[in-house]
């Protein structure tokens, strides 16, 4: 989930010009909590794996500081609704394949945020369509 959070944050930065950061579930107490306010939306990738209980605990700590939590979770996860303010769902499948629908959700989130902000989605500033190798 950490690589997915990094990619989702990158997409938000690239097309909506919003500062965003991705964090591993175990790293939140080392600085990110200091940045939370009531107007800071937090997106949480809540997959049913070994980190799920930690993610649920993190959501509680995040919400105690005021932000709204948007969770990305499996369609059959009923526990997450008790903790998150909003839930974006993806089809239940093996954990190895869950990265595909999760990244699509993150890309769509970035797209809609950029669209709401009036950002030029098809031509983001300072972004090349290819990588130049020298």
Secondary structure, DSSP 8 states (H G I E B T S, - for coil): -HHHHHHHHHHHHHHH--------GGGTTTTGGGG--TT--EEEEE-SSTTHHHHHHHHHHHHHTT--EEEEEETT--SGGGT-SEEEEE----TTTHHHHHHHHHHHHHHHHHHHHT--GGG-TT--SS----
